[in-house]
Amino acid sequence: MTTSFSQLMQSAKDEAGMVTLDVPPDWMQGRSVFGGLQVALALRAMRALTPDLVLRTLQTTFVAPVAEGVVRVRAERLRSTRTAAHVEARIVDGSATLAIMIGMFGAARSSTVAVAPVQSPIEAIDAIDFRFVPGLTPSFTQHFVGRWLRGRPPFSGATECEHVLEIDFVDEGLATEGHVVAIADFIAPIALSHLGAPAPGSTINWMLELLADRVDPLPLGGWRVDAQLAAAHDGYTSQSVMVWGPGGVPVAISHQSMLVFG
């Protein structure tokens, strides 16, 4: 039996500046809780302190694996003004910090500068469907339906540095900020596709910039991520992702520094 993202977030408990969630095995990513879920849970804790301002950026450092079971997130407002707020959240295990997140929330400001990304059309030639295989693909991926329009799956020995995936989130209702975070983190390190045999990989740092003031009108099907491997050296990689909502709506820009053990 699996637990949908919405059911999972509804089961989270908020009390005294702390959010706790009992994470089941279907939301694991190897030996750690899926990073997108970790950040979505941290964002929930931040929102308790900053409910009204628009989320602009999220910065995350994954310090140590977060085990299956009860996960605890503590949030603290660092600084706030009438139009902006910086909030920190930490996933903690006793006195140990497992992940650190900082969110910047800000109201709209008057500006004559307006530049919006435009999605380029892509012809899907030899598209490849993502298939969840228990014991081989990460457990959390069973909550998504993915399809490579460009690029190849992990461990295929392909050398492309640009991947384009269509993604549907298997959940009920419409999109939330948490869904966007999870979608942005669904794609595996492109460097893993360069390998010919399975090997682990993980994110060290993650920067996410939100471009849409609201995502709640968007359905959970028909998303697209355009990813690029910018550099890879000594097992460290740099990967950027553009997240498009259904219909080509620009929603977020993601940049991740990753480790690849192979």
matplotlib code that plots the C-alpha trace (Angstrom):
import matplotlib.pyplot as plt

x = [0.0, 1.3, 0.5, -0.2, 1.7, -1.5, -2.4, 1.2, 1.2, -2.3, -0.9, 1.9, 1.6, 2.3, 3.1, 5.3, 7.4, 8.0, 6.5, 6.6, 5.8, 6.0, 7.5, 6.6, 8.9, 7.3, 8.7, 12.3, 15.2, 17.7, 18.7, 17.3, 13.8, 13.2, 14.9, 11.8, 9.7, 12.3, 12.2, 8.4, 8.1, 10.5, 8.4, 5.3, 7.1, 8.2, 4.7, 3.5, 5.7, 5.1, 1.7, 1.0, 4.1, 5.0, 7.8, 10.7, 13.7, 14.6, 18.2, 18.9, 22.0, 21.5, 23.9, 23.1, 20.6, 17.2, 15.9, 12.5, 10.0, 9.4, 11.0, 11.2, 11.5, 12.1, 11.6, 12.7, 12.2, 15.6, 14.5, 11.3, 10.0, 6.7, 7.5, 10.1, 11.0, 13.9, 13.0, 15.3, 14.1, 16.2, 15.5, 16.8, 17.5, 18.0, 20.9, 22.1, 21.1, 20.3, 19.3, 19.2, 16.8, 16.4, 13.4, 13.1, 9.5, 8.6, 5.8, 5.5, 7.4, 6.9, 9.4, 9.6, 11.7, 9.7, 11.2, 9.4, 10.9, 9.3, 9.1, 10.6, 8.6, 10.3, 9.6, 9.5, 11.5, 11.9, 10.5, 11.2, 8.6, 9.9, 9.1, 9.1, 10.9, 10.8, 14.3, 15.9, 14.4, 14.0, 10.7, 9.4, 9.4, 6.2, 4.3, 5.2, 4.7, 7.7, 8.7, 12.0, 11.4, 15.1, 18.0, 18.1, 17.4, 20.1, 22.8, 22.2, 25.7, 24.3, 26.4, 23.7, 24.0, 20.4, 17.3, 13.7, 11.0, 7.3, 6.0, 2.7, 2.3, 0.1, -2.0, -5.4, -6.4, -4.4, -0.8, 0.6, 4.1, 5.0, 4.1, 6.3, 9.2, 8.8, 8.4, 11.6, 13.5, 12.1, 14.7, 17.8, 21.3, 22.0, 25.5, 23.9, 22.8, 26.4, 27.2, 26.8, 26.0, 24.1, 25.8, 24.4, 24.1, 22.9, 22.3, 24.6, 23.1, 19.9, 18.8, 15.1, 13.7, 10.0, 8.7, 4.9, 3.1, 0.4, 0.4, -3.0, -4.9, -2.6, -3.4, -0.9, -0.6, 1.3, 4.4, 7.8, 11.4, 14.2, 17.5, 21.1, 24.3, 26.7, 29.8, 31.1, 34.5, 35.9, 32.5, 30.8, 28.3, 26.4, 22.8, 20.2, 16.5, 13.6, 10.2, 7.3, 3.7, 0.9, 0.6, 4.2, 3.7, 7.2, 7.1, 10.6, 14.3, 16.4, 20.1, 21.7, 25.2, 25.4, 27.6, 27.9, 29.7, 30.7]
y = [0.0, 3.5, 6.9, 9.8, 13.1, 14.8, 12.2, 12.3, 16.1, 16.0, 13.5, 15.9, 17.4, 21.0, 22.0, 24.5, 25.5, 21.9, 19.8, 16.0, 13.4, 9.6, 8.9, 5.5, 3.3, 4.3, 7.8, 6.8, 7.5, 4.8, 5.2, 8.7, 10.3, 11.7, 15.1, 16.8, 15.6, 16.8, 20.3, 20.3, 19.4, 22.2, 24.6, 23.6, 24.5, 27.9, 28.7, 28.5, 31.6, 33.3, 32.5, 35.5, 36.4, 34.8, 32.2, 33.4, 31.2, 28.1, 27.1, 23.6, 21.8, 18.1, 17.3, 13.6, 10.9, 11.2, 7.8, 6.3, 6.9, 10.1, 13.2, 16.4, 19.9, 23.0, 26.5, 29.9, 33.4, 35.0, 38.5, 40.0, 43.4, 44.5, 43.1, 40.3, 37.5, 35.1, 31.8, 28.9, 25.3, 22.4, 18.7, 17.4, 14.2, 15.0, 17.5, 16.5, 18.6, 16.5, 19.2, 23.0, 25.1, 28.9, 30.4, 33.9, 35.2, 38.5, 40.7, 42.0, 45.2, 47.8, 47.4, 48.1, 45.0, 42.0, 38.9, 35.6, 32.3, 30.8, 27.1, 25.7, 23.0, 19.6, 16.7, 13.5, 11.0, 7.6, 8.8, 6.5, 5.8, 5.7, 2.4, 1.9, -1.3, -2.3, -2.8, -1.1, 2.4, 4.6, 3.9, 7.5, 7.4, 5.2, 8.4, 9.9, 9.0, 10.1, 10.1, 11.1, 13.3, 13.9, 12.0, 8.5, 6.9, 6.4, 3.7, 3.6, 4.8, 7.7, 10.9, 13.6, 16.6, 17.8, 15.9, 16.8, 14.9, 15.0, 14.4, 13.6, 13.6, 10.7, 12.5, 14.0, 17.7, 20.6, 21.7, 23.2, 24.6, 21.3, 19.5, 21.9, 21.2, 17.4, 17.7, 19.8, 17.1, 14.1, 14.0, 11.9, 13.3, 13.4, 12.1, 8.7, 8.3, 8.5, 5.4, 1.9, 0.2, 1.2, 3.5, 5.8, 9.6, 12.3, 16.1, 18.2, 21.7, 22.8, 26.3, 26.6, 29.9, 30.2, 32.2, 31.8, 33.7, 31.0, 27.3, 26.2, 26.6, 24.1, 20.4, 17.7, 16.2, 17.6, 19.1, 19.3, 19.7, 20.7, 19.7, 20.4, 18.9, 21.9, 20.3, 17.1, 16.5, 14.3, 12.9, 16.3, 17.6, 20.8, 20.4, 23.1, 22.5, 24.6, 23.5, 24.1, 23.8, 22.4, 24.5, 25.8, 27.9, 28.9, 27.8, 27.4, 27.3, 24.7, 24.3, 21.3, 20.3, 16.6, 13.6, 10.7, 7.5, 6.1]
z = [0.0, -0.9, 0.6, -1.8, -1.4, -0.3, 2.2, 3.5, 4.0, 5.7, 8.2, 9.2, 12.7, 13.5, 17.1, 19.0, 16.0, 14.9, 12.1, 12.4, 9.8, 9.8, 6.4, 4.9, 2.8, -0.5, -0.1, 0.3, -2.1, -1.3, 2.4, 2.7, 2.5, -1.0, -1.1, -2.6, 0.3, 2.8, 1.3, 0.9, 4.6, 5.5, 3.4, 5.4, 8.6, 7.1, 6.0, 9.6, 10.2, 6.8, 5.6, 3.3, 1.3, -2.0, -1.9, -4.1, -3.4, -1.4, -0.6, 0.7, 2.0, 2.6, 5.4, 6.2, 5.2, 6.7, 7.8, 7.2, 10.1, 12.1, 10.6, 12.6, 11.1, 13.2, 11.6, 12.7, 11.3, 10.7, 9.6, 8.3, 7.1, 5.8, 2.3, 2.8, 5.2, 5.5, 7.3, 8.2, 8.6, 9.8, 9.7, 13.1, 14.8, 18.5, 18.5, 14.9, 11.9, 8.8, 6.4, 6.4, 4.3, 3.9, 2.3, 1.1, 0.8, -0.7, -1.8, -5.4, -6.1, -8.8, -11.7, -15.4, -16.0, -17.1, -18.7, -19.0, -20.2, -23.2, -23.6, -26.8, -28.7, -28.8, -31.1, -29.2, -31.3, -29.7, -26.4, -23.4, -20.7, -17.1, -15.4, -11.7, -10.9, -7.2, -5.8, -8.8, -9.1, -6.0, -4.1, -4.3, -8.1, -8.1, -7.3, -10.7, -14.4, -16.4, -20.0, -21.6, -24.7, -25.0, -23.3, -21.9, -18.5, -15.8, -16.5, -20.2, -21.2, -23.1, -23.2, -23.8, -21.4, -22.1, -20.9, -21.3, -19.4, -19.3, -15.7, -14.2, -10.4, -9.2, -6.7, -6.3, -6.5, -7.9, -7.6, -4.4, -3.6, -2.2, -5.4, -7.4, -5.1, -5.5, -9.3, -9.6, -7.7, -9.6, -12.3, -11.5, -12.0, -15.7, -15.0, -14.0, -17.6, -18.7, -16.6, -18.0, -14.7, -11.5, -9.1, -6.4, -6.6, -4.3, -4.1, -1.9, -2.4, -4.1, -5.1, -6.3, -7.6, -8.0, -11.0, -10.5, -7.7, -7.7, -8.8, -7.3, -10.6, -12.3, -12.6, -11.6, -15.1, -18.1, -16.4, -18.2, -17.0, -19.2, -17.6, -18.5, -17.1, -17.1, -15.6, -14.0, -12.4, -9.7, -8.9, -8.4, -11.0, -11.7, -13.1, -13.9, -14.5, -15.9, -14.5, -16.8, -15.7, -18.0, -21.1, -20.9, -17.8, -16.4, -12.7, -11.3, -12.0, -10.2, -9.7, -8.0, -7.0, -6.9, -6.1, -8.5, -7.2, -10.5]

ax = plt.figure().add_subplot(projection="3d")
ax.plot(x, y, z, "-o")
ax.set_aspect("equal")
plt.show()
